């Protein structure tokens, strides 16, 4: 499919999603409308049932192979709150080059980086605050890890040497950590 056709199809899909009832959950940085929230029922698989119903109603039959959705409503130890959801059709995921995700996964592949992310989400936002922690390494090593996380989009620098996890990455980070649990 040519690029113009793909963009047109995406625009039609977005317009359809934006017109659905129920609004959408979104974080303050990514106010992308059109991601409808699933209806919560008494079923333990309410999110899955809602996804399957939406796939069955898909006007373009893009969901014939299924889809993956992740979502979360999170309150951090700092009292910041994030509500976020995202999804992708299975066919789309299999068409993409998975190697493009390697840098993002590699940035998370070091125990110190994961600890830094946890501490930053918990409120320690500067390199000086992070350097006070045990078993984190030298200031130079901390900056190296912060650069890796920033380069992969898991962190950003705000203000004077303060770091934060971008709002649109909080729930995905927690999803990745949940998926990696034994």
ROKOL-549147 format. One record per residue (C-alpha): residue number from 1; residue in three letters; x, y, z. Coordinates in Angstrom, 2 decimals. Each point is the difference from the previous one (the first is absolute). Example, Ala and Ser with C-alpha at 12.3 -4.5 7.8 and 13.67 -1.06 7.14 Angstrom:
+-----+------+---------+---------+---------+
:  nr : rest :       X :       Y :       Z :
+-----+------+---------+---------+---------+
:   1 :  ALA :   12.30 :   -4.50 :    7.80 :
:   2 :  SER :    1.37 :    3.44 :   -0.66 :
+-----+------+---------+---------+---------+
***
This chain:
+-----+------+---------+---------+---------+
:  nr : rest :       X :       Y :       Z :
+-----+------+---------+---------+---------+
:   1 :  UNK :    0.00 :    0.00 :    0.00 :
:   2 :  UNK :    1.34 :    3.43 :   -0.91 :
:   3 :  UNK :    0.77 :    2.50 :    2.73 :
:   4 :  UNK :   -2.86 :    2.32 :   -1.00 :
:   5 :  UNK :   -2.51 :   -2.85 :    0.22 :
:   6 :  UNK :    1.34 :   -1.04 :    3.39 :
:   7 :  UNK :   -0.23 :    3.57 :    1.33 :
:   8 :  UNK :   -3.55 :    0.33 :   -1.35 :
:   9 :  UNK :   -0.99 :   -3.29 :    1.66 :
:  10 :  UNK :    1.51 :    1.17 :    3.29 :
:  11 :  UNK :   -1.84 :    3.32 :   -0.24 :
:  12 :  UNK :   -3.30 :   -1.82 :   -0.59 :
:  13 :  UNK :    0.67 :   -2.27 :    2.97 :
:  14 :  UNK :    0.90 :    2.95 :    2.22 :
:  15 :  UNK :   -3.16 :    1.86 :   -1.02 :
:  16 :  UNK :   -2.08 :   -3.06 :    0.84 :
:  17 :  UNK :    1.70 :   -0.39 :    3.38 :
:  18 :  UNK :   -0.43 :    3.70 :    0.79 :
:  19 :  UNK :   -3.71 :   -0.25 :   -0.69 :
:  20 :  UNK :   -0.58 :   -2.92 :    2.38 :
:  21 :  UNK :   -1.90 :    0.68 :    3.18 :
:  22 :  UNK :    1.60 :   -0.14 :    3.40 :
:  23 :  UNK :    2.97 :    2.26 :   -0.53 :
:  24 :  UNK :    3.51 :   -1.13 :    0.76 :
:  25 :  UNK :    2.49 :   -0.21 :    2.80 :
:  26 :  UNK :    3.16 :    1.96 :   -0.68 :
:  27 :  UNK :    2.84 :    1.58 :    1.88 :
:  28 :  UNK :    0.56 :    3.74 :    0.17 :
:  29 :  UNK :    2.83 :   -0.10 :   -2.54 :
:  30 :  UNK :   -1.68 :   -2.20 :   -2.57 :
:  31 :  UNK :   -3.58 :    1.21 :   -0.28 :
:  32 :  UNK :   -0.60 :   -2.16 :   -3.07 :
:  33 :  UNK :   -3.76 :   -0.38 :   -0.27 :
:  34 :  UNK :   -1.79 :   -3.01 :   -1.30 :
:  35 :  UNK :    1.26 :   -2.88 :    2.08 :
:  36 :  UNK :   -3.25 :   -1.28 :    1.51 :
:  37 :  UNK :    0.12 :   -1.47 :    3.48 :
:  38 :  UNK :   -1.29 :   -3.55 :    0.32 :
:  39 :  UNK :   -3.16 :   -0.51 :    1.97 :
:  40 :  UNK :    0.75 :   -1.52 :    3.41 :
:  41 :  UNK :   -2.21 :   -2.97 :    0.83 :
:  42 :  UNK :   -0.07 :   -2.64 :    2.71 :
:  43 :  UNK :    1.91 :   -2.41 :   -2.22 :
:  44 :  UNK :    3.64 :   -0.55 :    0.98 :
:  45 :  UNK :    0.85 :    0.32 :   -3.72 :
:  46 :  UNK :   -1.98 :    3.21 :   -0.64 :
:  47 :  UNK :    2.84 :    1.70 :   -1.89 :
:  48 :  UNK :    0.47 :   -3.02 :   -2.27 :
:  49 :  UNK :   -3.74 :   -0.26 :   -0.64 :
:  50 :  UNK :   -0.16 :    3.70 :   -0.89 :
:  51 :  UNK :    2.95 :   -0.36 :   -2.38 :
:  52 :  UNK :   -1.60 :   -2.96 :   -1.73 :
:  53 :  UNK :   -3.29 :    1.91 :   -0.37 :
:  54 :  UNK :    1.83 :    2.97 :   -1.53 :
:  55 :  UNK :    1.88 :   -2.28 :   -2.38 :
:  56 :  UNK :   -3.26 :   -1.61 :   -1.09 :
:  57 :  UNK :   -1.46 :    3.47 :   -0.72 :
:  58 :  UNK :    3.07 :    1.25 :   -1.91 :
:  59 :  UNK :   -1.28 :    1.48 :   -3.29 :
:  60 :  UNK :    3.25 :   -0.69 :   -1.86 :
:  61 :  UNK :    0.48 :   -3.56 :    1.22 :
:  62 :  UNK :    3.55 :    0.89 :    1.05 :
:  63 :  UNK :   -0.52 :   -1.96 :    3.19 :
:  64 :  UNK :   -0.56 :   -3.35 :   -1.65 :
:  65 :  UNK :    3.31 :   -1.24 :    1.39 :
:  66 :  UNK :   -0.57 :    1.60 :    3.40 :
:  67 :  UNK :    1.53 :    2.86 :    1.91 :
:  68 :  UNK :    2.00 :    0.78 :    3.10 :
:  69 :  UNK :   -1.04 :    2.70 :    2.46 :
:  70 :  UNK :    1.68 :    1.21 :    3.15 :
:  71 :  UNK :   -1.40 :    2.49 :    2.43 :
:  72 :  UNK :    0.48 :    1.31 :    3.49 :
:  73 :  UNK :   -1.11 :    2.49 :    2.60 :
:  74 :  UNK :    3.01 :    0.76 :    2.18 :
:  75 :  UNK :    0.71 :    2.14 :    3.06 :
:  76 :  UNK :    3.74 :    0.36 :    0.58 :
:  77 :  UNK :    1.61 :    0.37 :    3.45 :
:  78 :  UNK :    0.34 :    3.70 :   -0.91 :
:  79 :  UNK :   -3.83 :    0.16 :   -0.28 :
:  80 :  UNK :    0.19 :    0.61 :   -3.76 :
:  81 :  UNK :   -2.78 :   -1.82 :   -1.83 :
:  82 :  UNK :   -0.05 :   -1.44 :   -3.50 :
:  83 :  UNK :   -2.74 :   -1.68 :   -1.98 :
:  84 :  UNK :    1.05 :   -1.45 :   -3.29 :
:  85 :  UNK :   -0.82 :   -2.65 :   -2.57 :
:  86 :  UNK :    1.35 :   -1.10 :   -3.32 :
:  87 :  UNK :   -0.65 :   -2.79 :   -2.44 :
:  88 :  UNK :    1.18 :   -1.45 :   -3.27 :
:  89 :  UNK :   -1.39 :   -2.50 :   -2.45 :
:  90 :  UNK :    1.86 :   -3.30 :   -0.07 :
:  91 :  UNK :    0.50 :    0.18 :   -3.75 :
:  92 :  UNK :    1.61 :    3.42 :    0.34 :
:  93 :  UNK :    2.35 :   -1.29 :    2.70 :
:  94 :  UNK :    1.14 :   -2.90 :   -2.18 :
:  95 :  UNK :    0.64 :    2.35 :   -2.93 :
:  96 :  UNK :    2.32 :    2.25 :    2.02 :
:  97 :  UNK :    3.72 :   -0.55 :    0.42 :
:  98 :  UNK :    0.39 :   -1.13 :    3.60 :
:  99 :  UNK :    3.66 :    0.97 :   -0.07 :
: 100 :  UNK :   -1.18 :    3.61 :    0.27 :
: 101 :  UNK :   -0.92 :   -0.74 :    3.64 :
: 102 :  UNK :    3.46 :   -1.31 :    0.89 :
: 103 :  UNK :    1.38 :    3.32 :    1.25 :
: 104 :  UNK :   -2.99 :    0.54 :    2.27 :
: 105 :  UNK :    0.27 :   -3.51 :    1.45 :
: 106 :  UNK :    3.78 :    0.29 :    0.31 :
: 107 :  UNK :   -0.36 :    3.18 :    2.05 :
: 108 :  UNK :   -2.14 :   -1.95 :    2.46 :
: 109 :  UNK :    2.40 :   -2.95 :    0.02 :
: 110 :  UNK :    2.22 :    1.20 :    2.83 :
: 111 :  UNK :   -0.90 :   -0.34 :    3.71 :
: 112 :  UNK :    1.36 :    3.47 :    0.83 :
: 113 :  UNK :   -2.13 :    1.62 :   -2.70 :
: 114 :  UNK :   -3.11 :   -1.72 :    1.31 :
: 115 :  UNK :    0.86 :    1.19 :    3.50 :
: 116 :  UNK :    0.52 :    3.54 :   -1.30 :
: 117 :  UNK :   -3.41 :   -0.06 :   -1.68 :
: 118 :  UNK :   -1.64 :   -1.26 :    3.19 :
: 119 :  UNK :    1.70 :    2.69 :    2.08 :
: 120 :  UNK :   -0.92 :    2.75 :   -2.48 :
: 121 :  UNK :   -3.63 :   -1.13 :    0.00 :
: 122 :  UNK :    0.23 :    0.05 :    3.79 :
: 123 :  UNK :    1.11 :    3.64 :    0.07 :
: 124 :  UNK :    3.80 :    0.05 :   -0.16 :
: 125 :  UNK :    0.42 :    2.14 :   -3.09 :
: 126 :  UNK :    3.57 :    1.34 :   -0.07 :
: 127 :  UNK :    3.33 :   -1.77 :   -0.53 :
: 128 :  UNK :    1.09 :    1.26 :    3.43 :
: 129 :  UNK :   -3.00 :   -1.66 :    1.67 :
: 130 :  UNK :    0.62 :   -3.19 :   -1.96 :
: 131 :  UNK :    3.72 :    0.01 :    0.90 :
: 132 :  UNK :   -0.96 :   -0.22 :    3.69 :
: 133 :  UNK :   -1.41 :   -3.49 :   -0.56 :
: 134 :  UNK :    2.02 :   -3.10 :    0.83 :
: 135 :  UNK :    1.26 :   -2.27 :   -2.80 :
: 136 :  UNK :   -0.81 :    2.44 :   -2.82 :
: 137 :  UNK :    3.58 :    0.80 :   -1.00 :
: 138 :  UNK :    2.01 :    3.12 :   -0.53 :
: 139 :  UNK :   -1.42 :    3.28 :   -1.22 :
: 140 :  UNK :    1.50 :   -0.71 :   -3.43 :
: 141 :  UNK :   -1.68 :   -3.41 :   -0.11 :
: 142 :  UNK :   -3.31 :    1.52 :    1.06 :
: 143 :  UNK :    0.19 :    2.56 :   -2.81 :
: 144 :  UNK :    0.83 :   -2.80 :   -2.47 :
: 145 :  UNK :   -3.12 :   -1.92 :    1.06 :
: 146 :  UNK :   -2.15 :    3.14 :   -0.06 :
: 147 :  UNK :    1.19 :    0.73 :   -3.56 :
: 148 :  UNK :   -0.89 :   -3.54 :   -1.09 :
: 149 :  UNK :   -3.49 :    0.30 :    1.46 :
: 150 :  UNK :   -0.49 :    3.46 :   -1.48 :
: 151 :  UNK :    1.20 :   -1.11 :   -3.44 :
: 152 :  UNK :   -2.52 :   -2.84 :    0.00 :
: 153 :  UNK :   -2.85 :    2.30 :    1.10 :
: 154 :  UNK :   -0.47 :   -1.45 :    3.49 :
: 155 :  UNK :    1.17 :    3.26 :    1.59 :
: 156 :  UNK :    0.16 :    3.67 :   -0.86 :
: 157 :  UNK :    1.83 :    2.89 :    1.60 :
: 158 :  UNK :   -2.17 :    2.80 :    1.36 :
: 159 :  UNK :    1.24 :    3.16 :    1.60 :
: 160 :  UNK :    3.42 :    0.09 :    1.56 :
: 161 :  UNK :    1.28 :   -3.56 :   -0.02 :
: 162 :  UNK :   -3.32 :   -1.47 :    1.02 :
: 163 :  UNK :   -1.12 :   -3.22 :   -1.63 :
: 164 :  UNK :   -3.44 :   -1.47 :   -0.41 :
: 165 :  UNK :   -1.68 :   -2.88 :   -1.73 :
: 166 :  UNK :   -2.19 :    1.53 :   -2.71 :
: 167 :  UNK :   -3.68 :   -0.41 :    0.86 :
: 168 :  UNK :   -0.65 :   -2.05 :   -3.13 :
: 169 :  UNK :    2.70 :   -2.49 :    1.09 :
: 170 :  UNK :   -1.07 :   -0.58 :    3.64 :
: 171 :  UNK :   -2.65 :   -2.65 :   -0.70 :
: 172 :  UNK :    2.00 :   -1.68 :   -2.82 :
: 173 :  UNK :    2.99 :   -0.28 :    2.36 :
: 174 :  UNK :   -2.17 :   -1.65 :    2.63 :
: 175 :  UNK :   -1.52 :   -2.29 :   -2.66 :
: 176 :  UNK :    3.47 :   -1.12 :   -1.13 :
: 177 :  UNK :    0.98 :   -0.66 :    3.63 :
: 178 :  UNK :   -3.23 :   -1.93 :    0.56 :
: 179 :  UNK :    0.57 :   -2.08 :   -3.14 :
: 180 :  UNK :    3.55 :   -0.80 :    1.07 :
: 181 :  UNK :   -1.04 :   -1.42 :    3.38 :
: 182 :  UNK :    0.72 :   -3.70 :    0.45 :
+-----+------+---------+---------+---------+
***
